[in-house]
Amino acid sequence: QVQLVESGGGLVQAGGSLRLSCAASGSGSSFGINVLGWYRQAPGKQRELVASIGTSGVTYYAGAVRGRFTISRDNAKNTVYLQMNSLKFEDTAVYYCSLSHYWGQGTQVTVSS
């Protein structure tokens, strides 16, 4: 069983920054050999992939966040991060991290315009 716990969400003004963290724990997490992802779900919308990072550090970003968000991982700490800069109102959503088929509980990010 793997537990993923996100933190770092909150309320921020447009143009501001937030850093999300997701810590993995539990047996069999195999953190270092899994692709990690950050997803988000806004009210009334489907959950969408925001960014992912592979075991070798190769990253992917959705077009809407490319150049503003940065995903990183610290395998020693079993933690994945999402640095979000130049936040926009449309970034408002619940953000989830994923590892294999496991999901965190989500953290709310609200950007005021």
C-alpha positions in Angstrom: 0.0 0.0 0.0 1.2 3.5 -0.9 0.2 6.7 0.6 0.6 10.0 -1.1 0.2 13.3 0.8 0.1 16.6 -1.0 0.7 19.9 0.7 1.4 23.5 -0.2 -1.9 24.6 -1.7 -3.6 27.8 -0.8 -5.0 31.1 -1.9 -2.7 33.3 -4.0 -3.2 36.4 -6.1 -2.7 36.2 -9.8 0.9 36.5 -10.7 2.0 34.8 -7.5 3.7 31.5 -6.8 3.1 28.4 -4.9 5.1 25.2 -4.4 3.3 22.0 -4.0 4.9 18.9 -2.4 3.8 15.3 -2.5 5.4 12.8 -0.1 5.1 9.1 -0.7 5.2 6.4 2.0 4.3 2.8 2.5 5.6 -0.5 1.5 6.2 -1.1 -2.2 6.1 2.6 -3.2 9.1 2.0 -5.5 9.3 5.7 -5.7 12.6 5.8 -7.5 11.4 3.6 -10.4 8.1 5.2 -11.1 6.9 8.1 -13.2 5.4 10.8 -11.1 2.7 13.1 -12.1 0.7 16.1 -11.0 -2.9 16.4 -12.2 -5.5 19.0 -11.5 -9.3 19.1 -11.6 -11.2 22.3 -11.8 -15.0 22.5 -10.9 -17.0 21.0 -13.7 -14.0 19.8 -15.6 -12.2 16.5 -16.1 -9.0 15.8 -14.3 -6.0 16.7 -16.5 -2.3 16.0 -16.5 -0.3 19.1 -15.6 3.2 17.7 -15.5 5.1 14.5 -15.1 8.7 13.4 -14.5 10.3 10.2 -15.4 12.9 8.2 -13.5 15.7 9.8 -15.5 14.3 13.3 -14.9 12.7 13.7 -18.3 9.7 16.0 -17.9 6.5 16.7 -19.6 4.3 19.8 -19.3 0.8 20.6 -20.5 0.8 23.5 -22.9 -1.2 25.7 -20.5 1.6 25.6 -17.8 4.7 25.2 -19.8 7.2 27.9 -18.9 5.4 28.7 -15.7 5.5 25.4 -13.7 8.4 23.2 -12.9 8.2 19.6 -11.7 11.1 18.0 -9.8 11.7 15.0 -7.6 13.8 14.0 -4.7 14.1 10.3 -4.6 16.0 10.4 -1.3 13.0 12.0 0.3 10.3 10.2 -1.7 8.9 13.5 -2.7 7.8 15.2 -5.9 7.4 19.0 -6.2 5.5 21.3 -8.4 6.8 24.9 -8.5 4.1 27.1 -9.9 4.9 30.7 -10.9 3.0 33.4 -12.7 -0.2 31.8 -11.5 -3.4 32.6 -13.4 -7.1 32.5 -12.3 -7.5 29.5 -14.6 -5.0 27.5 -12.6 -7.5 27.3 -9.8 -8.2 23.6 -9.2 -7.6 20.7 -6.8 -4.1 19.4 -7.5 -3.3 15.7 -7.2 -0.1 13.8 -7.4 0.1 10.3 -8.8 2.5 7.4 -8.5 1.6 4.3 -10.6 -2.1 3.8 -9.9 -2.0 5.6 -6.5 -3.4 9.1 -5.9 -3.1 11.6 -3.2 -6.1 13.3 -1.6 -5.5 16.5 -3.4 -4.6 20.1 -2.3 -6.7 23.1 -3.3 -5.1 25.9 -5.2 -7.1 29.1 -5.6 -5.9 32.0 -7.6 -7.7 35.3 -7.2 -7.9 37.6 -10.2 
